[in-house]
Amino acid sequence: MEQLKHECGVALVRLLKPQSYYEQKYGTQSYALNKLYLMMEKQHNRGQEGAGIACVDMNAPVGSEYMFREKALGKDAITEIFDLVTPEWTSAQLFMGHLRYSTTGKSGLQYVHPFLRRNNWRAKNLCLCGNFNMTNIEEIFEKIVKQGQSPRIYSDSYITLELMGHRLDREVERLFVEAKQKGLEGTNITHYIEDNVQMANVLRTTMVDYDGGYVMCGMTGSGEMFAMRDPWGIRPAFWHQDDEVIAVASERAVLQTTFDLACEDVQELPAGKALIIHKDGSSAVETILEAKQQSRCSFERIYFSRGSDRDIYHERKQLGQQLTAPILKAIDGDTEHTVFSFIPNTAEGPAKSRTSCA
């Protein structure tokens, strides 16, 4: 088994109203993009290595692009990718963002999320990103090789994309057979498939063999969207839904400040469950894997998460109280000759600071 390595940030936005609604109410065609940008900036401390964004336009006409993606490396990657956004993005309904911070492992633009798997069938197109490290990726690699696949890249991200893409193909093919049995033909088969895809089936058959900590996020070309949390609850995920939008982030405080919400308006995604958003905008939290003994990542809560979160703030205060006695003992109670200092914001250089970082 490998050690857990990576800490990253995710951000998802799903619009639930027609684009004209947001233009009229908020005076912009870029409401979702603006929110995605804010969510990523407020999680900038979670990823200085690179960033990526993607979107899906479910209303794009046949023969035109409907899935878009941009990625960049470096601490200024967020600004760079949003500068590359074209007018086509403002017509989309599904948006996904990722911030990468790999403490070990391979680096480079090809390892920056989101990852995209293409197909001429909208429902078979898959875009994937996540805050994860799979500790048994060698076993998963061997499994898909035995299935007859030949992955081009050996990494947990790429292998997960191919495995989940394979399971998505099987789900679409299951529905194709079902549609034919119902006597449907032509594009009616396509509509049947897109209206009945069960991402829970795809997730259950994909994630059952994985070991490690993860929040796996994805969307398909036909409009399905999901965020799934590992059964040990190692990686964090929070979400909010109202009549305008559904949003997911790695931290609760990010959703609160981006959408001006109270703490009670944001829900934590339970371990082993997935928030699944369907093409029609309906959503449900479904059990994918049974929850196991909870093993929340202490590094996430002590170092990475924003201190403005209610629970994180109280946990850090309690930690300080618990450390007081051992520290005083270690210095023999000599506070007069001991220097106490805060931990600097290591996500930034000494000449810069960012108020969105914890």
C-alpha positions as CSV (number, residue, x, y, z in Angstrom):
1,M,0.0,0.0,0.0
2,E,1.1,3.6,-0.7
3,Q,0.9,6.5,1.8
4,L,-1.8,9.2,1.4
5,K,0.0,12.1,-0.4
6,H,-2.1,14.7,-2.1
7,E,-4.3,17.6,-0.8
8,C,-6.3,19.4,-3.4
9,G,-9.4,21.5,-3.7
10,V,-12.6,21.0,-5.8
11,A,-15.4,23.3,-6.8
12,L,-18.7,22.4,-8.6
13,V,-21.5,24.7,-9.8
14,R,-24.8,23.5,-11.4
15,L,-27.3,26.1,-12.5
16,L,-30.9,25.2,-12.0
17,K,-32.5,28.1,-13.9
18,P,-32.3,29.3,-17.6
19,Q,-29.4,31.6,-18.4
20,S,-31.8,34.5,-18.9
21,Y,-32.8,34.3,-15.2
22,Y,-29.3,35.0,-14.0
23,E,-28.8,37.8,-16.5
24,Q,-32.0,39.5,-15.4
25,K,-31.4,39.1,-11.7
26,Y,-27.6,39.5,-11.4
27,G,-26.9,41.6,-14.6
28,T,-24.3,39.2,-16.0
29,Q,-24.0,36.2,-18.3
30,S,-21.1,35.0,-16.2
31,Y,-22.9,34.3,-12.9
32,A,-21.7,30.7,-12.7
33,L,-18.2,31.5,-13.8
34,N,-17.9,34.3,-11.3
35,K,-19.0,31.9,-8.5
36,L,-16.6,29.2,-9.7
37,Y,-13.7,31.8,-9.7
38,L,-14.6,32.9,-6.2
39,M,-14.7,29.3,-4.9
40,M,-11.4,28.5,-6.4
41,E,-9.7,31.7,-5.2
42,K,-11.0,31.1,-1.7
43,Q,-9.4,27.6,-1.9
44,H,-6.1,28.9,-3.4
45,N,-4.3,27.6,-0.3
46,R,-5.2,24.1,-1.4
47,G,-3.4,24.2,-4.7
48,Q,-0.4,26.2,-5.8
49,E,0.9,23.7,-8.4
50,G,-1.8,24.1,-11.0
51,A,-5.5,24.6,-11.7
52,G,-8.2,23.5,-14.2
53,I,-11.8,24.2,-15.1
54,A,-14.4,22.5,-17.3
55,C,-18.0,23.0,-18.3
56,V,-20.8,21.4,-20.2
57,D,-23.4,23.1,-22.3
58,M,-26.4,20.8,-22.6
59,N,-28.1,23.0,-25.1
60,A,-25.3,23.2,-27.7
61,P,-26.5,22.2,-31.2
62,V,-25.3,19.0,-32.8
63,G,-22.0,19.5,-34.6
64,S,-20.7,22.1,-32.2
65,E,-18.5,21.8,-29.0
66,Y,-20.4,21.2,-25.8
67,M,-17.6,20.3,-23.3
68,F,-14.8,22.9,-22.6
69,R,-11.7,22.6,-20.5
70,E,-8.7,24.8,-19.6
71,K,-5.7,23.9,-17.5
72,A,-2.5,25.8,-16.3
73,L,0.5,25.4,-14.1
74,G,1.8,27.6,-11.4
75,K,0.6,29.8,-8.6
76,D,-1.2,32.1,-11.0
77,A,-3.0,29.3,-12.8
78,I,-6.5,30.4,-11.6
79,T,-6.1,33.8,-13.3
80,E,-4.6,32.3,-16.4
81,I,-7.4,29.7,-17.0
82,F,-10.2,32.2,-16.5
83,D,-8.5,34.6,-18.9
84,L,-8.8,31.8,-21.5
85,V,-12.5,31.4,-21.1
86,T,-14.4,32.0,-24.3
87,P,-18.0,33.3,-24.8
88,E,-19.3,29.7,-25.3
89,W,-18.7,29.1,-21.6
90,T,-21.5,31.5,-20.6
91,S,-24.1,29.2,-22.2
92,A,-23.1,26.2,-20.0
93,Q,-25.0,24.8,-17.0
94,L,-22.4,22.5,-15.4
95,F,-19.1,23.9,-14.1
96,M,-16.2,22.2,-12.4
97,G,-12.9,23.5,-11.0
98,H,-9.8,21.9,-9.4
99,L,-6.7,23.1,-7.6
100,R,-3.8,20.7,-7.5
101,Y,-1.2,20.5,-4.7
102,S,0.9,17.3,-4.9
103,T,3.3,16.8,-2.0
104,T,4.9,14.0,-3.8
105,G,4.5,12.2,-7.2
106,K,4.5,13.3,-10.8
107,S,4.1,16.9,-11.9
108,G,3.3,18.6,-15.2
109,L,0.3,19.9,-17.1
110,Q,-0.9,16.4,-18.1
111,Y,-1.4,15.6,-14.4
112,V,-3.5,18.7,-13.7
113,H,-7.3,18.0,-13.4
114,P,-9.9,17.9,-14.8
115,F,-9.3,14.9,-17.0
116,L,-11.5,14.4,-20.1
117,R,-12.6,11.2,-21.9
118,R,-14.2,11.9,-25.3
119,N,-16.8,10.0,-27.3
120,N,-19.4,10.9,-30.0
121,W,-22.2,9.8,-27.6
122,R,-22.8,12.7,-25.2
123,A,-23.6,10.3,-22.4
124,K,-20.2,8.6,-22.8
125,N,-18.2,11.8,-22.4
126,L,-16.7,11.9,-18.9
127,C,-14.8,14.8,-17.2
128,L,-13.3,13.9,-13.8
129,C,-11.4,15.7,-11.0
130,G,-10.9,15.2,-7.3
131,N,-9.1,15.6,-4.1
132,F,-7.7,12.1,-3.8
133,N,-4.9,9.7,-3.5
134,M,-5.6,6.0,-4.2
135,T,-3.3,3.8,-2.1
136,N,-3.9,0.6,-4.1
137,I,-3.6,1.9,-7.6
138,E,-1.3,-1.0,-8.6
139,E,-4.2,-3.4,-7.9
140,I,-6.6,-1.3,-9.9
141,F,-4.1,-1.1,-12.8
142,E,-3.8,-4.8,-12.9
143,K,-7.6,-5.2,-12.8
144,I,-8.2,-3.0,-15.9
145,V,-5.3,-4.6,-17.8
146,K,-7.0,-8.0,-17.2
147,Q,-10.2,-6.5,-18.7
148,G,-8.2,-6.0,-21.9
149,Q,-7.5,-2.3,-21.5
150,S,-4.0,-0.8,-22.0
151,P,-3.7,2.5,-20.1
152,R,-1.3,5.1,-21.7
153,I,-0.4,6.7,-18.4
154,Y,0.3,5.1,-15.0
155,S,-1.3,7.5,-12.5
156,D,-4.3,7.2,-10.1
157,S,-6.1,10.1,-11.9
158,Y,-5.8,8.7,-15.4
159,I,-6.5,5.1,-14.4
160,T,-9.6,6.2,-12.5
161,L,-10.8,8.1,-15.5
162,E,-10.4,5.0,-17.7
163,L,-12.0,2.6,-15.3
164,M,-15.0,4.9,-14.6
165,G,-15.2,5.6,-18.3
166,H,-15.4,1.9,-19.0
167,R,-18.2,1.5,-16.5
168,L,-20.0,4.5,-17.9
169,D,-19.8,2.8,-21.4
170,R,-21.4,-0.3,-19.9
171,E,-24.2,1.7,-18.3
172,V,-25.0,3.5,-21.7
173,E,-24.9,0.2,-23.5
174,R,-27.3,-1.4,-20.9
175,L,-29.7,1.5,-21.6
176,F,-29.3,1.1,-25.4
177,V,-30.4,-2.5,-25.2
178,E,-33.3,-1.5,-22.9
179,A,-34.4,1.2,-25.3
180,K,-34.3,-1.2,-28.3
181,Q,-36.4,-3.7,-26.3
182,K,-39.0,-0.9,-25.8
183,G,-39.2,-0.4,-29.6
184,L,-37.3,2.9,-29.7
185,E,-35.2,3.9,-32.7
186,G,-32.8,6.6,-33.8
187,T,-32.5,9.7,-31.6
188,N,-35.3,8.5,-29.4
189,I,-32.8,5.9,-28.1
190,T,-30.3,8.7,-27.4
191,H,-32.9,10.7,-25.5
192,Y,-33.9,7.6,-23.5
193,I,-30.2,6.9,-22.6
194,E,-29.6,10.5,-21.5
195,D,-32.7,10.7,-19.5
196,N,-32.1,7.4,-17.6
197,V,-28.3,7.2,-16.9
198,Q,-27.8,6.0,-13.4
199,M,-24.5,7.4,-12.2
200,A,-24.9,5.5,-8.9
201,N,-24.5,2.3,-10.9
202,V,-21.3,3.7,-12.5
203,L,-19.9,4.8,-9.1
204,R,-20.7,1.5,-7.3
205,T,-19.0,-0.6,-9.9
206,T,-16.0,1.8,-10.2
207,M,-15.2,2.6,-6.6
208,V,-15.8,-0.7,-4.9
209,D,-12.2,-1.9,-5.2
210,Y,-10.5,1.4,-4.3
211,D,-8.6,2.1,-1.1
212,G,-7.5,5.6,-0.1
213,G,-8.9,9.0,0.7
214,Y,-10.9,10.8,-2.0
215,V,-13.6,13.2,-3.0
216,M,-14.3,12.2,-6.6
217,C,-16.2,14.7,-8.8
218,G,-17.3,14.4,-12.4
219,M,-19.8,15.3,-15.1
220,T,-20.9,13.8,-18.4
221,G,-21.6,15.3,-21.7
222,S,-25.3,14.6,-21.3
223,G,-25.6,16.6,-18.1
224,E,-25.0,14.2,-15.2
225,M,-22.9,15.5,-12.3
226,F,-21.7,14.0,-9.1
227,A,-19.4,14.3,-6.0
228,M,-18.5,11.2,-4.0
229,R,-16.7,10.9,-0.7
230,D,-14.6,8.0,0.4
231,P,-16.2,5.6,3.0
232,W,-13.6,6.5,5.7
233,G,-14.4,10.2,5.5
234,I,-10.7,11.1,5.0
235,R,-11.3,13.8,2.5
236,P,-13.9,16.6,3.1
237,A,-16.8,17.7,0.9
238,F,-19.6,20.2,1.5
239,W,-22.6,21.2,-0.6
240,H,-25.4,23.6,-0.8
241,Q,-28.6,23.7,-2.9
242,D,-31.4,26.3,-3.3
243,D,-33.7,27.0,-6.2
244,E,-31.0,28.7,-8.3
245,V,-27.9,26.6,-7.9
246,I,-26.2,23.5,-6.5
247,A,-22.6,23.9,-5.4
248,V,-19.9,21.7,-3.9
249,A,-16.6,22.6,-2.4
250,S,-13.8,21.1,-0.3
251,E,-14.6,23.5,2.6
252,R,-17.8,24.8,4.1
253,A,-16.5,28.3,4.7
254,V,-15.9,28.6,0.9
255,L,-19.6,28.0,0.2
256,Q,-20.7,30.3,3.0
257,T,-18.6,33.3,1.8
258,T,-19.2,32.7,-1.9
259,F,-23.0,32.4,-1.7
260,D,-23.5,34.5,1.5
261,L,-24.8,31.5,3.5
262,A,-25.3,30.6,7.2
263,C,-23.4,27.6,8.5
264,E,-26.7,25.7,8.7
265,D,-27.3,26.2,4.9
266,V,-24.3,24.1,4.0
267,Q,-24.3,20.3,4.4
268,E,-21.4,17.9,4.8
269,L,-21.4,15.0,2.3
270,P,-21.4,11.8,4.4
271,A,-18.7,9.2,4.0
272,G,-19.4,6.6,1.3
273,K,-22.2,8.7,-0.2
274,A,-22.5,10.7,-3.5
275,L,-24.4,13.8,-4.3
276,I,-25.8,13.0,-7.8
277,I,-27.3,15.7,-9.9
278,H,-29.3,14.5,-12.9
279,K,-29.7,16.1,-16.4
280,D,-33.0,17.6,-15.4
281,G,-31.5,19.3,-12.3
282,S,-33.0,16.9,-9.7
283,S,-30.6,15.7,-7.1
284,A,-30.2,13.1,-4.4
285,V,-27.6,11.9,-1.9
286,E,-27.1,8.2,-2.5
287,T,-25.2,5.5,-0.7
288,I,-22.4,4.1,-2.9
289,L,-20.3,2.3,-0.3
290,E,-21.1,1.5,3.3
291,A,-19.4,3.9,5.7
292,K,-16.4,2.5,7.5
293,Q,-14.5,3.5,10.7
294,Q,-14.1,7.3,10.3
295,S,-10.5,8.5,9.7
296,R,-10.7,12.2,9.0
297,C,-7.4,13.6,7.8
298,S,-5.8,15.6,10.6
299,F,-3.6,17.5,8.1
300,E,-6.8,18.7,6.3
301,R,-8.3,20.1,9.6
302,I,-5.2,21.4,11.2
303,Y,-3.3,22.9,8.3
304,F,-5.3,23.1,5.1
305,S,-8.9,24.1,6.0
306,R,-9.8,27.7,6.5
307,G,-9.9,28.7,10.2
308,S,-13.1,30.7,9.6
309,D,-15.1,27.5,9.5
310,R,-17.0,27.0,12.7
311,D,-16.0,23.4,13.5
312,I,-12.4,23.9,12.4
313,Y,-12.1,27.0,14.7
314,H,-13.3,25.1,17.7
315,E,-11.2,22.0,16.9
316,R,-8.1,24.2,16.7
317,K,-8.9,25.9,20.0
318,Q,-9.3,22.5,21.7
319,L,-6.0,21.3,20.1
320,G,-4.3,24.4,21.6
321,Q,-5.7,23.7,25.0
322,Q,-4.5,20.1,24.8
323,L,-1.0,21.2,23.8
324,T,-0.6,23.8,26.5
325,A,0.5,21.4,29.3
326,P,3.0,19.4,27.2
327,I,4.6,22.6,25.8
328,L,5.0,24.1,29.3
329,K,6.5,20.9,30.5
330,A,8.9,20.8,27.5
331,I,10.2,24.3,28.3
332,D,10.2,23.7,32.1
333,G,7.7,26.5,32.5
334,D,10.2,29.1,31.4
335,T,8.0,31.4,29.2
336,E,10.3,34.4,29.8
337,H,13.0,32.8,27.6
338,T,10.7,31.1,25.1
339,V,9.6,32.6,21.7
340,F,6.1,31.7,20.5
341,S,5.3,32.4,16.8
342,F,2.4,31.9,14.5
343,I,2.7,29.6,11.5
344,P,3.1,31.7,8.4
345,N,0.9,31.3,5.4
346,T,3.2,29.0,3.4
347,A,0.9,29.1,0.4
348,E,2.3,32.5,-0.4
349,G,5.8,34.0,-0.8
350,P,7.1,36.5,1.8
351,A,6.2,39.5,-0.3
352,K,2.6,38.6,-1.0
353,S,-0.5,37.7,0.9
354,R,-4.1,36.7,0.0
355,T,-7.0,37.4,2.3
356,S,-8.9,34.3,1.0
357,C,-6.3,32.0,2.5
358,A,-6.7,30.6,6.0
